[in-house]
Amino acid sequence: MVFGLFALGGLHAPISGDVWSAELGAWQLATTGEPWIDEVAPEQLPDQWTVESSDSGALWTAVNRDNGHRAVARSPGVVLAAVPAYAIDATVSGPDRLSDLPGSLTAALLSALAVTLLAAAASSLVSLRVALSGATVLALATPMWSVAGNDLWPHTVTTLGLAGMAWAAARERWWLVGLFGGLGICGRLHLAVIVAVVGLGVAVARRRPAIAVKVACTSLPFVGLCSAVGHWWYGSWSPSAGYMAGDLAAWPATRTWIEQSGDVAGMFVSPGYGILVWTPCLLLLAPSLPAAWREAPDWVRALAAGGLGYLVIQALLNPFHGGSGFWGYRLPLEALCAAFPLLVLAACHLGRWARAAFLPVVGLQFAVMLIGVMFGLAHTNKDGSPWRSNIIVDALIENPPAFLTIVALCGLATWLVGRTVLGRPSVSDRDTDLRPARRIGTETSAP
């Protein structure tokens, strides 16, 4: 079901050069076996895109310093992820023109898998009912649907890596934690921060250095893979060559500490892209986080702490609004997925009033995501600063009857389904919703 809803994104072509660039790279590799896009004809591309430069409105590309060929400037994981889909599409439909459909379907499939793995991880902490309910909220009431599951963004790969890490850590498969972490690193190199915090944090908490060694041994080779791809595509052994080739490489040096603090704050509270603006159910969960933290296993704490550190670093490396061409926010998605097991635990500690308000708020979030996906809406940054504008308000002003009707119907549907699945809210429910934690040695210690 989740895959089918995610696949709705394939009905609308993306408007972001980030997505088209990744899809162009995957299509070129699948059809020619090489990354070079020099001879791609204009008629093979969507009408508004060109491979000539990475200026605004064009695709993100870079010239290989060794051979002078041009390749797309994206992280290797997001490009390689869609190569199988484009190979199948070339066999069925022919390799003559770039289509966004294989890329969108790849994003839908990988994101649905990520949600499934997170649900499986959470089921080791709470009842299956609560784990599946939480995963459904994450899938359909956050930009996991409108961004990671909608188009081929780096977050499609990174969230899958984080979900796999959570699933493997819940089962104490530390080799797999590193393997999935390495997969996420191929999407965003600095996801290594989360991998390191989990590996070292759990190892210290349990006084078992072997855990950190296992995580490192299976994750570090992916950094080498990124370096090898960077040398092939850009003539540079830097594992971040795809991003360093663009203008964003110089972004941090242009920001004062006050501006950088504003970038971090913008991740959370800016009207245009703030995670608390688009996902207000987090405000209802916030008072329960201390109780959840006290009872959380070490891997849950480490994953959440690493996600928060990653979010701060992301804000320092990239403009907090994350560009344009998507509905909602995208840069905080990794932190949201990393905190998911902790948030599910927090949901079991909601007070009476917070539980009563939770379903209506989730219904509102679901309606907003559905509107964006259904109508192919996306940020274009045309209305000024994200501190002064909000695309949800713009959509409401443009068509109040349709917007309010969808919100009302989604809210009612969410309330009815939630009451059927979860029953009448009661504080005592948390005693049956929580599962006994697996505690080994000093596992309950903070990482």
GICOR-V529336 format. One record per run of one state. SS is the DSSP state (H for helix, E for strand, L for the rest). FROM is the first residue (numbers start at 1). LEN is the number of residues. Records with the same first field share a line. If there is no record, write none. Layout:
SS: FROM-LEN + FROM-LEN
This chain:
L: 1-1 + 12-5 + 33-9 + 45-16 + 64-6 + 73-3 + 82-1 + 94-7 + 123-3 + 127-1 + 141-2 + 149-5 + 171-3 + 186-3 + 207-2 + 235-6 + 245-2 + 251-1 + 255-2 + 270-5 + 279-2 + 287-2 + 296-2 + 318-15 + 348-4 + 375-16 + 399-1 + 423-4 + 435-13
H: 2-10 + 17-16 + 42-3 + 76-6 + 83-11 + 101-22 + 128-13 + 143-6 + 154-17 + 174-12 + 189-18 + 209-26 + 241-4 + 247-4 + 252-3 + 257-13 + 275-4 + 281-6 + 289-7 + 298-20 + 333-15 + 352-23 + 391-8 + 400-23 + 427-7
E: 61-3 + 70-3 + 126-1 + 434-1
